[in-house]
Amino acid sequence: MESEAIQTSSPASAIRAIDLGAVHQICSGQVVLSLTTAVKELVENGLDAGASSIEVRLREYGAELVEVCDNGSGVQEQDFEGLALKHHTSKLRNFSDLVTVETFGFRGEALSSLCALSDVCVVTCREGASVGWKLSYDHNGLLLSQTPQSRPPGTTVLLQGLFSTLPVRHKEFLRNVKKEFGKAVLVLQAYALAVPSVRLSCTNQCGQGRRTTVLSTSGTQDLRNTIANIFGAKQLQSLLSFEPAVPGPENCQEFSTHPGTLSETSLQISGFISKCEHGSGRSATDRQFLFVNRRPCDLPKVSKLINEVYHSYNRHQYPFTCLSIGIEADLLDVNVTPDKRRILMQREPLLLAALKASLVTMFEETLNQLPANLRQECFPGTTQCSPRKYDHTPERECARSDVRLSSLRQAFAFRDLDSASGKKGSPKQSPLSQPSINGFLSPSRRNCGEEKVATFSLGFQSTKVEDISTTTLSLPVIKTQLRTRNVSGDGNDALAEHSDPQSESPSKANHNLPSSTGSLTSKVKRTQASALDASPIHCESVKRRKHDLALSVNCTEDDRPVPIARRLKDLPFCLEKLTREVRALYERCGGNVERTFQRRFRARIDPAESLSAEEELRKEIRKDSFGSMEIVGQFNRGFVVARLGQDLFIIDQHASDEKYNFERLQHEGALTGQRLITPQKLQLTAVNEALLMENLEVFRKNGFDFIIDKQAAPTQRVCLATLPTSRGWTFGSSDVDELLFMLSDASGTMCRPSRVRAMFASRACRQSVMIGTALSTSDMKRLLQHMGEMEQPWNCPHGRPTIRHLVNLDMVSS
């Protein structure tokens, strides 16, 4: 059967060319997408004109007026008519010029597109000219008027009513104007970092109020000074200067590149990145700037690599990144999108390999450093610095705890063995080349007794394979002897009269060990005998160290699995009997058990299918469905079984109640604030300052309060006066930064920082019904009613599912 042709409202017409005016409007809407694009294009025109100072002035966050003023070379009089025409530019003449173009703009579309979307007026003056000119253009880019006007050398472009010719986009722009304003300032920050020698400023004026400065740089060549001007001096203190390193063969193999291509490519990387210590990074990726040949751009693979490497050292934060990449122009394609933010790079794998090698080298070198003023304070007993460096960061402690602990066991074991032989006049060199633990012991322990304690460096040197094997064989013997030690009433260290079978018959316990362990056993005995002559204070310290060793040494004899007797009981169950009972129930009710049904839930109760299960529940269950559920009973004093139609559901009583309490605390929970004795100055950008002052009520509900000085200079107007406190939870300026980042996308909405959410989750967990609590029918019904009142009832704040589908009774009966 042939398909019928679809009838349209109008007959088919001939293919014709679109009107040039319509083409102009259609294409212009694709070039200038937002306030950010409009500001970016005008700033790039000023930079291409050789300006040393650019000022961006906005009125009502750019909704009413956008004005960009520069002190560049100006526009020549013969170019006035073609200034705003489509694809008219002085940057290139043919397609081959794209390879050698070094300016930010080159397509000749910016001013033409802005004319189609707003009312454009240009005031320009050439250097050396006696008078400037004010130029007005229509929406097609044609020159309407040209009048003389006094102006210093340079160009000023004014945009009034941006997107007024596109009603839908204009309405959306006005609705999100503050969000667009924040994005525009972020782009201005990128250009200020890309060209630090240019003085860049941005101001905004609301109504008849005073003009507020949101960005201002000094225009010096020093990139550090520019970073301090934009983000504050505190940000500068947490940065590392990027030091390039040559990628090794493993890096080149990982990114499928050849080391020889590095010498063939002129690749240069410079800039700054955050230190890897916790607290030096940021809670979001809002300060990551990448430049290729001075052009701000988006490099997703590079950004992903930087974050992954940084997370291997600091997994809770993101780095501040300001990296400038220099590469040959013939290896790039910048003409990919109209905004030129996307760049195609021919040898990107080589860049990734070089970046990873450099970052790993930088972080490894700086990871274990201590500030110079803390070394003597932390290790007062050391007289000289060890070539190895010690790390106090929790992430690095966890990463190397097993290596350090094994070395510590070996050092302690051989130290005790050799100290005994040393007292008898036969000092021997320990197999482990090690100094002593002087830096780890308190002064009272360090000076006790006559025993010589060699200084212990902040790192352990590597041990030979044969030394490790000998140490491993001797550890069970040492542990057995140490477990039989006791402290007598007078403080002397002595052997207990009763010991375990291994210590009573060492030949039986060690019959499988090599003969070399015999000498170690004799050393242990000599150590025990010589320990009786030690002073009480020394013996106490030795006993503590040996006790810690006994607890830490891994002995296979004590770690063998212990069988646990479990009480098992068979429960009588017959599926056929259940089927007959269900069939009989339907027959008594007059139903037809053979009727067909639609299977709505297919996901199993499996962590791998959690997403699909939640999607099914969200699609099939409405909020009022929980009130219609029939309570079947409680299972194992931890789960509620409920029925909705022919479907049975199982509800986690603790997780569901926890989620209800969590959402209640999120909406109603108020944090009490602790007033600071001295208000704390916040290192905020001007944009974040304005965002904070607009959302003071959100901060107050989270327990923060501030002192606002509107007459102060930008970035100095806000001081933190009150911090939230709650049962041991402490908060700080990092939570303010996180809240500002969340408000940047949803200004005016109620937000909670992650640590406040974690505190509410912990508090809701303690307030909820626990597993093992027997519930009455009314209590179970109350839990279901609460689930119908939640915004997201499908899992608890810790991710544990609250409800899952069990079975459809029609499937059982059929």
C-alpha positions in Angstrom: 0.0 0.0 0.0 1.5 3.3 -1.0 1.7 6.0 1.6 -0.3 9.1 1.0 1.5 12.3 0.5 1.3 14.8 3.3 -0.8 17.8 2.3 0.6 21.2 3.2 -1.3 24.4 3.7 0.3 26.0 0.7 1.3 24.6 -2.7 4.9 23.9 -3.5 6.8 27.0 -4.7 9.9 27.5 -6.6 13.3 27.7 -4.9 14.2 31.3 -4.5 17.0 33.3 -2.8 16.2 34.6 0.7 15.9 38.3 1.0 19.2 39.9 2.0 17.7 41.7 5.0 16.3 38.4 6.3 19.7 36.7 5.7 21.4 39.5 7.7 19.1 39.1 10.7 19.3 35.3 10.7 23.0 35.2 10.6 23.5 38.0 13.0 21.6 36.1 15.7 24.0 33.3 15.3 27.1 35.5 15.7 26.1 37.5 18.8 24.4 35.1 21.1 24.6 36.9 24.5 25.8 40.0 26.3 29.1 38.1 26.7 29.6 37.8 23.0 28.8 41.5 22.4 31.3 42.7 25.0 33.9 40.3 23.8 33.7 41.4 20.2 34.0 45.1 21.1 37.0 44.5 23.5 38.8 42.5 20.8 38.3 45.4 18.4 40.0 47.7 20.9 42.9 45.2 21.4 43.4 44.9 17.7 43.5 48.7 17.4 46.5 48.7 19.7 44.8 50.2 22.7 46.6 50.4 26.1 43.4 51.1 28.0 39.9 49.8 27.5 36.9 50.7 29.7 33.6 48.9 29.6 30.6 50.8 31.0 27.3 49.1 31.5 24.0 50.5 32.5 21.4 48.2 34.2 23.9 45.3 33.8 23.9 45.9 30.0 20.2 45.7 29.4 20.0 49.5 28.7 23.4 50.4 27.4 26.7 48.8 26.6 29.6 51.2 26.1 33.2 50.2 25.2 35.8 53.0 25.1 39.5 52.5 24.1 42.5 54.7 23.3 43.5 52.8 20.1 44.3 54.1 16.7 40.7 55.0 15.8 38.9 54.6 12.4 40.1 56.3 9.3 37.6 58.6 7.6 37.5 56.6 4.3 36.4 53.5 6.3 33.3 55.0 7.9 30.8 53.6 5.4 32.2 50.0 5.4 32.8 49.9 9.1 29.5 48.1 9.9 28.9 46.2 6.7 28.8 42.4 6.6 32.2 40.7 6.0 34.1 44.0 5.7 37.4 43.8 7.5 41.0 45.1 7.3 42.5 41.9 8.9 42.6 39.7 5.8 42.0 39.6 2.1 41.9 35.9 1.1 41.5 32.5 2.7 45.2 31.9 2.9 45.6 34.8 5.3 44.0 32.8 8.0 47.3 31.0 8.7 49.2 34.2 9.4 46.5 36.3 11.0 47.5 37.4 14.6 44.6 39.6 15.5 41.7 38.6 17.7 39.0 39.3 15.1 39.1 38.7 11.3 35.7 37.7 10.1 34.2 41.2 9.7 30.9 40.1 11.3 30.8 41.7 14.8 29.7 45.3 14.2 27.4 44.2 11.4 25.7 41.7 13.7 25.4 44.2 16.5 23.8 46.7 14.2 21.1 44.1 13.4 20.4 43.4 17.1 20.6 46.9 18.6 21.1 50.6 17.9 24.8 51.3 17.3 26.6 54.6 17.6 30.4 55.0 17.1 32.5 57.9 18.2 36.1 57.8 16.9 39.1 60.0 16.4 42.4 59.3 14.7 45.6 60.2 16.4 46.7 63.6 15.2 43.3 64.6 14.0 41.8 67.9 15.0 38.3 66.6 15.6 36.5 63.3 16.0 33.3 62.0 14.4 30.0 60.6 15.7 28.7 57.9 13.4 25.1 56.4 13.5 24.2 53.2 11.7 20.9 51.5 10.9 20.1 47.8 11.4 21.6 46.9 8.1 24.9 48.5 8.9 24.5 51.4 6.6 25.8 54.8 7.7 22.9 57.1 8.6 24.7 60.2 9.9 28.2 61.6 10.5 28.7 64.6 12.8 31.8 66.1 14.3 32.4 65.6 18.0 35.3 66.3 20.3 37.1 63.2 21.5 40.6 62.1 22.5 42.3 59.6 20.1 40.5 56.3 20.1 37.0 54.7 19.6 33.9 54.5 21.6 31.1 52.0 20.6 27.6 52.4 22.2 24.9 49.7 22.0 21.4 50.6 23.1 18.6 48.0 23.5 20.6 44.9 22.9 18.5 42.1 21.3 15.5 44.6 20.9 14.9 43.3 17.4 14.5 39.7 18.6 11.5 39.8 21.0 11.9 36.3 22.4 15.7 36.6 23.0 15.2 40.0 24.4 12.7 38.8 27.0 15.0 35.9 28.0 18.0 38.3 28.2 16.1 40.7 30.6 15.0 37.7 32.7 18.6 36.5 33.2 20.4 39.8 32.8 22.4 39.5 36.1 23.6 36.0 35.2 24.7 37.2 31.8 26.4 40.1 33.4 28.5 37.7 35.6 29.5 35.7 32.5 30.5 38.9 30.7 32.8 39.9 33.6 34.3 36.4 33.6 35.2 36.9 29.9 36.7 40.3 30.7 38.9 38.7 33.4 40.1 36.2 30.8 41.2 39.1 28.4 42.8 41.0 31.3 44.9 37.9 32.0 45.6 37.3 28.3 47.0 40.8 27.8 48.2 42.0 31.2 49.9 45.1 29.6 46.4 46.6 28.8 44.6 48.4 31.5 41.1 47.0 31.5 38.2 48.2 33.7 34.4 47.5 33.9 31.7 49.5 35.7 28.0 49.2 36.1 25.3 51.7 37.0 21.8 50.9 38.2 19.2 53.7 37.8 20.5 57.0 39.1 22.9 55.3 41.6 26.6 55.7 41.6 28.7 53.8 39.2 30.2 50.6 40.6 33.5 49.3 39.5 33.5 45.5 39.1 36.9 45.0 37.4 40.0 47.1 37.3 43.6 46.2 36.4 46.8 48.3 36.5 48.0 47.5 33.0 51.5 46.3 33.9 53.4 43.6 32.2 53.5 41.5 35.4 50.9 38.7 35.3 51.1 38.3 39.1 50.0 41.9 39.6 47.1 41.4 37.3 46.0 38.2 39.2 46.2 40.1 42.4 44.2 43.0 41.0 41.4 40.7 39.9 41.3 38.0 42.5 43.2 39.5 45.4 46.6 38.9 47.0 45.3 35.8 48.8 44.8 34.0 45.6 48.3 34.8 44.5 49.8 33.2 47.6 48.4 29.8 46.7 49.8 29.6 43.2 52.8 27.8 41.7 54.6 29.1 38.6 54.3 26.6 35.8 57.6 24.9 35.0 57.5 22.9 31.8 59.1 19.4 31.8 59.9 17.1 28.9 57.4 14.2 28.7 58.9 10.7 29.3 58.3 7.6 27.1 55.4 6.6 29.4 53.6 9.9 28.9 54.1 9.8 25.1 52.8 6.2 25.0 49.7 7.1 27.1 48.7 9.8 24.6 49.9 8.0 21.5 52.6 10.5 20.5 56.3 10.3 19.7 59.0 12.0 21.9 60.7 13.2 18.7 57.8 15.4 17.8 58.6 17.7 20.7 61.8 18.9 19.1 60.0 19.5 15.9 57.3 21.6 17.5 57.8 25.0 19.1 55.6 24.4 22.1 55.7 26.9 25.0 53.7 26.8 28.2 53.7 29.4 30.9 51.5 30.7 33.7 50.3 29.7 37.1 48.4 26.9 38.8 47.2 26.2 42.3 49.3 24.3 44.8 48.1 20.8 45.5 47.8 21.2 49.3 44.2 21.1 50.6 42.9 24.6 50.9 44.9 26.0 48.0 42.3 24.9 45.4 38.7 25.9 44.8 35.4 24.2 45.2 34.5 24.7 41.5 36.1 25.3 38.1 35.2 29.0 38.0 38.8 30.2 37.7 40.3 28.2 35.0 41.7 30.2 32.1 43.5 28.8 29.0 45.1 30.8 26.2 46.5 29.7 22.9 48.7 32.4 21.3 47.1 34.9 23.7 43.6 34.0 22.6 41.2 32.9 25.4 39.7 29.6 24.3 38.0 26.4 25.5 40.2 23.3 25.5 38.0 20.5 27.0 40.7 17.8 26.9 43.3 20.1 28.5 41.0 21.1 31.2 40.0 17.5 31.9 43.6 16.5 32.1 44.6 19.3 34.5 41.7 18.5 36.8 42.4 14.7 36.8 46.1 15.2 37.7 45.2 17.7 40.4 42.6 15.4 41.9 45.2 12.7 42.3 46.8 15.0 44.8 43.8 16.9 46.1 40.6 15.1 45.3 38.2 17.5 47.0 39.1 20.7 45.1 39.8 22.2 41.6 42.9 24.2 40.7 43.1 27.9 39.8 44.5 27.7 36.3 46.0 30.4 34.2 48.1 28.8 31.4 49.3 30.4 28.2 50.2 28.0 25.3 52.3 29.1 22.4 52.4 27.1 19.3 53.0 27.6 15.5 50.0 29.3 13.8 50.0 26.8 11.0 49.2 24.0 13.5 46.0 25.7 14.6 42.5 26.3 13.2 40.7 29.1 15.0 38.0 29.6 12.4 35.7 26.9 13.8 33.0 28.8 15.5 31.9 32.5 15.1 33.1 33.4 18.7 36.5 31.7 18.0 36.4 30.0 21.4 36.9 26.5 20.0 40.3 25.8 18.5 41.5 22.7 16.6 45.1 21.8 17.3 47.1 19.5 15.1 49.5 18.1 17.8 47.2 18.1 20.8 48.4 14.7 22.2 51.9 16.2 22.5 50.5 19.1 24.5 48.7 16.7 26.8 51.8 14.6 27.4 53.9 17.7 28.1 51.3 19.1 30.5 50.9 15.9 32.4 54.6 15.4 32.8 55.1 19.0 34.0 52.2 18.9 36.5 53.3 15.6 38.0 56.8 16.9 38.4 55.7 20.2 39.9 53.3 18.6 42.4 55.7 15.9 43.4 58.5 18.4 44.2 56.3 20.7 46.3 54.1 18.1 47.9 56.3 17.2 50.9 57.6 20.7 51.7 57.0 22.4 55.0 57.1 26.2 55.4 60.5 27.3 56.7 59.1 28.8 59.9 57.4 25.5 60.9 60.3 23.1 60.5 62.0 24.0 63.8 58.6 24.3 65.6 57.4 20.9 64.5 60.8 19.1 64.9 62.7 20.9 67.7 65.1 18.0 68.2 66.5 18.1 64.7 69.6 20.2 64.2 69.8 19.9 60.4 67.3 19.5 57.6 67.0 16.1 56.0 67.2 15.9 52.2 63.8 14.2 52.3 60.7 16.2 53.1 57.8 15.4 55.3 54.2 15.8 54.3 51.4 16.9 56.7 48.6 16.7 54.2 45.9 14.0 54.9 45.8 12.9 51.3 49.5 12.3 51.1 49.5 10.6 54.5 46.9 8.1 53.3 48.7 7.5 50.0 52.0 6.6 51.6 50.9 5.2 55.0 51.6 1.6 54.0 55.1 2.4 52.8 56.0 4.4 55.8 54.5 1.9 58.3 56.4 -1.0 56.8 59.7 0.9 56.9 58.9 2.0 60.5 58.4 -1.6 61.5 61.7 -2.6 60.0 63.5 0.3 61.6 62.1 -0.4 65.1 62.8 -4.2 64.8 66.5 -3.9 63.9 67.0 -1.0 66.3 65.9 -3.1 69.3 68.0 -6.0 68.1 71.2 -4.1 67.6 70.9 -1.9 70.7 71.3 -5.0 72.8 74.4 -6.2 71.0 75.8 -2.7 71.1 75.7 -2.6 74.9 77.9 -5.7 75.1 80.6 -3.9 73.2 80.1 -5.4 69.8 78.3 -2.6 67.8 77.0 -3.7 64.5 75.7 -1.8 61.5 72.0 -2.2 61.0 70.9 -3.7 57.7 68.6 -0.7 57.3 70.6 2.5 56.8 68.5 4.7 59.2 68.8 7.6 61.6 66.6 7.6 64.7 63.2 8.7 65.7 64.4 11.8 67.6 62.0 14.0 65.7 59.0 11.8 66.5 59.5 11.6 70.3 58.8 14.2 72.9 61.7 15.7 74.8 61.0 13.7 78.0 61.2 10.4 76.1 64.1 11.6 73.9 66.4 12.2 76.9 65.5 9.2 79.1 68.0 6.6 80.0 71.5 6.1 78.7 70.5 4.4 75.5 71.7 6.1 72.4 68.9 7.0 70.0 70.2 8.0 66.6 68.3 10.8 64.9 65.6 9.6 62.5 65.3 11.3 59.2 61.9 12.4 57.8 61.9 9.7 55.2 63.1 6.0 54.9 65.7 4.9 52.5 65.0 1.9 50.4 65.8 -1.6 51.7 67.5 -4.4 49.8 65.5 -7.4 48.9 67.5 -9.8 51.1 67.2 -7.4 54.1 63.4 -7.3 53.6 63.1 -11.0 53.5 65.2 -11.4 56.7 63.1 -8.8 58.5 59.9 -10.4 57.4 61.0 -13.8 58.8 62.1 -12.3 62.1 58.9 -10.4 62.8 56.8 -13.2 64.1 59.5 -14.2 66.6 59.8 -10.6 67.8 56.1 -10.3 68.2 55.9 -13.5 70.2 58.5 -12.4 72.7 57.1 -8.9 73.1 53.7 -10.2 73.9 55.1 -12.0 77.0 56.7 -8.9 78.5 55.4 -7.3 81.6 56.2 -4.3 83.8 56.9 -5.2 87.4 56.0 -3.1 90.4 59.3 -1.3 90.6 59.1 -0.3 87.0 61.6 -2.8 85.6 60.8 -4.6 82.4 60.6 -8.3 83.0 59.2 -11.5 81.3 55.8 -12.7 82.4 55.7 -16.2 84.0 53.0 -17.3 81.7 53.2 -17.1 78.0 51.6 -18.5 74.9 52.6 -21.9 73.5 54.7 -20.3 70.8 57.0 -18.5 73.3 57.3 -21.7 75.5 58.5 -23.8 72.6 60.1 -21.7 70.0 61.4 -24.7 68.2 57.9 -25.8 67.5 56.7 -22.4 66.4 59.7 -21.8 64.1 60.5 -25.2 62.8 59.6 -24.1 59.2 61.8 -21.0 59.3 65.3 -21.0 57.8 68.3 -21.4 60.1 69.1 -17.7 59.9 66.2 -17.0 62.3 68.1 -18.7 65.1 70.6 -15.8 65.4 67.7 -13.4 65.5 66.0 -15.3 68.3 69.2 -15.2 70.3 69.4 -11.5 69.7 65.9 -11.1 71.1 66.8 -13.0 74.2 69.9 -10.8 74.7 67.7 -7.8 74.2 65.3 -9.0 76.9 68.2 -9.7 79.3 69.8 -6.3 78.8 66.4 -4.5 79.2 66.4 -5.4 82.9 69.3 -2.9 83.5 67.5 0.1 81.9 66.0 3.0 83.9 62.2 2.9 84.6 61.5 5.9 82.3 63.4 4.4 79.5 61.8 1.0 80.0 58.4 2.6 79.9 59.2 4.2 76.5 60.7 1.0 75.2 57.7 -1.0 76.3 55.3 1.4 74.6 57.2 1.3 71.4 57.4 -2.5 71.5 53.7 -2.7 72.3 52.9 -0.5 69.3 55.1 -2.8 67.2 53.3 -5.9 68.5 50.0 -4.4 67.5 51.2 -3.3 64.0 53.2 -6.2 62.8 51.2 -8.5 60.6 51.5 -12.1 61.8 49.8 -14.8 59.8 49.3 -17.0 62.8 47.1 -14.4 64.6 45.3 -13.3 61.4 43.9 -16.6 60.4 40.1 -16.6 59.8 37.9 -17.5 62.7 34.8 -19.5 61.9 31.6 -17.8 63.2 28.7 -20.1 64.0 25.5 -18.9 62.4 22.1 -20.0 63.4 20.2 -21.2 60.3 16.6 -22.0 60.2 14.6 -23.3 57.2 11.4 -21.3 56.4 8.6 -23.3 54.8 7.6 -21.7 51.4 5.8 -23.1 48.5 5.3 -21.0 45.4 2.5 -23.3 44.1 0.6 -23.0 47.3 0.9 -19.2 47.2 -0.3 -19.2 43.6 -3.3 -21.3 44.6 -4.2 -19.0 47.4 -3.9 -15.9 45.3 -6.0 -17.6 42.5 -8.7 -18.6 45.1 -8.7 -15.0 46.4 -9.4 -13.6 43.0 -12.1 -16.2 42.3 -13.9 -15.3 45.6 -13.8 -11.6 44.6 -15.2 -12.5 41.1 -12.1 -11.3 39.3 -10.5 -12.9 36.3 -7.0 -14.1 37.1 -6.2 -14.8 33.5 -6.6 -11.2 32.4 -3.7 -9.6 30.7 -1.7 -6.9 32.5 0.9 -4.3 31.6 4.3 -4.7 33.3 5.3 -1.2 34.4 8.4 -2.0 36.5 11.2 -4.1 35.0 14.3 -3.0 36.9 15.7 -5.4 39.5 16.8 -4.6 43.0 20.4 -4.2 42.1 22.8 -1.4 42.6 23.7 -1.6 38.9 20.1 -0.8 38.0 19.5 2.0 40.5 19.2 4.7 37.8 16.6 2.7 35.7 14.7 1.8 38.9 14.5 5.5 39.9 13.4 6.5 36.4 10.6 3.9 36.5 9.4 5.0 39.9 9.5 8.7 38.9 7.5 7.9 35.8 4.8 5.6 37.3 4.4 6.9 40.9 2.9 10.3 41.7 3.2 12.1 45.0 -0.5 11.3 45.9 0.2 7.6 45.1 2.0 7.1 48.5 -1.2 8.1 50.3 -3.1 5.4 48.4 -0.7 2.6 49.3 -2.0 -0.2 51.5 0.2 -1.4 54.3 1.0 -5.1 54.1 3.4 -5.3 57.0 6.9 -4.9 58.3 9.8 -7.1 57.1 12.8 -7.8 59.3 12.1 -4.7 61.4 13.7 -2.6 58.8 11.5 -2.5 55.8 7.8 -1.7 55.1 6.0 -3.7 52.5 3.2 -1.7 50.8 0.8 -2.5 48.0 -0.5 -0.2 45.3 -2.9 -1.9 43.0 -1.3 -5.2 42.0 2.3 -4.0 42.7 4.2 -4.7 45.9 6.8 -2.2 47.1 9.5 -2.4 49.8 10.3 0.8 51.6 13.5 1.3 53.7 12.0 2.8 56.9 15.3 4.5 58.0 16.2 5.9 54.6 12.7 7.2 53.9 12.4 8.9 57.3 15.9 10.3 57.0 15.1 11.9 53.6 12.0 13.5 55.1 13.9 14.9 58.0 16.7 16.1 55.7 14.3 18.0 53.4 12.5 19.5 56.4 15.9 20.7 57.8 16.8 22.1 54.4 13.7 24.3 54.3 13.2 25.1 57.9 16.6 24.6 59.6 18.1 27.8 60.8 21.7 27.9 61.8 22.8 30.0 64.8 25.6 32.4 64.2 28.7 33.1 66.3 29.8 36.7 66.2 33.5 37.2 65.5 35.5 39.4 67.7 37.3 40.9 64.7 35.4 41.0 61.4 37.3 39.0 58.7 38.1 40.6 55.4 37.0 38.5 52.4 39.1 38.4 49.2 36.1 38.6 46.8 36.0 39.9 43.3 33.8 42.9 42.6 31.2 40.6 40.9 31.0 38.3 43.8 30.7 41.2 46.2 27.7 42.5 44.3 26.2 39.0 44.2 26.7 38.6 47.9 25.0 42.0 48.7 22.0 41.0 46.5 21.6 37.6 48.3 22.2 38.6 51.9 19.0 36.9 53.1 20.2 33.6 51.7 23.5 33.9 53.6 21.7 34.9 56.8 19.5 31.7 56.6 22.8 29.8 56.4 24.1 31.5 59.6 26.4 34.0 57.9 26.3 37.8 58.4 28.4 40.6 57.0 29.4 44.2 57.5 28.8 46.1 54.3 30.6 49.4 53.6 29.2 50.7 50.3 31.5 53.7 50.3 34.6 51.5 50.3 36.6 50.5 47.2 35.5 47.5 45.2 36.7 44.1 46.7 37.0 45.9 50.1 33.3 46.5 50.9 32.4 43.2 52.6 33.7 41.9 55.9 32.6 38.6 57.5 31.1 39.3 60.9 29.2 36.1 61.9 29.9 32.4 61.2 27.4 29.6 61.7 28.1 27.0 64.4 26.3 23.8 65.3 27.5 21.0 67.6 31.1 20.9 66.7 30.6 21.9 63.0 32.7 24.9 62.0 32.5 26.9 58.8 34.6 29.5 57.1 35.2 31.7 54.1 35.5 28.7 51.8 31.7 28.0 52.4 31.0 31.6 51.4 32.9 31.0 48.1 30.9 27.8 47.5 27.6 29.5 48.2 28.5 32.4 45.8 29.3 29.9 43.1 25.9 28.2 43.5 24.1 31.6 43.5 25.9 32.7 40.3 23.7 30.3 38.4 20.5 30.8 40.4 20.5 34.2 42.1 17.8 34.6 44.7 17.1 30.9 45.3 17.7 29.2 48.6 21.0 27.3 48.5 23.0 25.3 51.1 26.7 24.8 51.0 27.9 21.2 50.8 29.1 21.1 54.4 25.8 22.4 55.7 24.0 19.7 53.7 26.4 17.1 55.2 25.6 18.4 58.7 21.8 18.3 58.0 22.2 14.8 56.6 24.0 13.7 59.8 21.4 15.3 62.0 18.5 13.8 60.0 20.1 10.3 60.2 20.2 10.5 64.0 16.6 11.7 64.3 15.1 9.1 62.0 13.6 5.7 62.7 16.4 3.1 63.1 16.7 -0.3 61.6 15.5 -2.9 64.1 12.6 -0.7 65.4 9.2 -2.4 65.4 6.6 -0.1 63.8 2.9 -0.1 64.2 0.5 0.3 61.3 0.0 4.0 62.0 3.7 4.6 62.1 4.2 2.8 58.7 1.3 4.8 57.3 2.9 8.0 58.5 6.2 7.2 56.7 4.3 6.7 53.4 2.5 10.0 53.9 5.8 11.8 54.5 7.2 10.3 51.3 4.3 12.0 49.4 5.4 15.3 50.8 9.0 15.1 49.7 10.5 16.7 46.6 12.8 13.8 45.8 11.6 10.7 47.8 13.7 8.1 45.9 16.9 8.1 47.9 18.3 9.3 51.2 20.9 12.2 51.3 23.7 9.6 51.5 22.4 7.9 48.2 20.7 4.9 49.8 17.4 4.0 47.9 14.2 4.5 49.9 11.7 2.4 47.8 11.9 -0.4 45.2 9.4 -2.4 43.4 9.1 -6.0 44.5 6.7 -7.9 42.4 3.4 -7.7 40.5 0.8 -10.0 41.9 -0.7 -10.7 38.4 2.7 -12.2 37.5 2.6 -14.5 40.6 -1.0 -15.6 40.0 -0.5 -16.3 36.3 
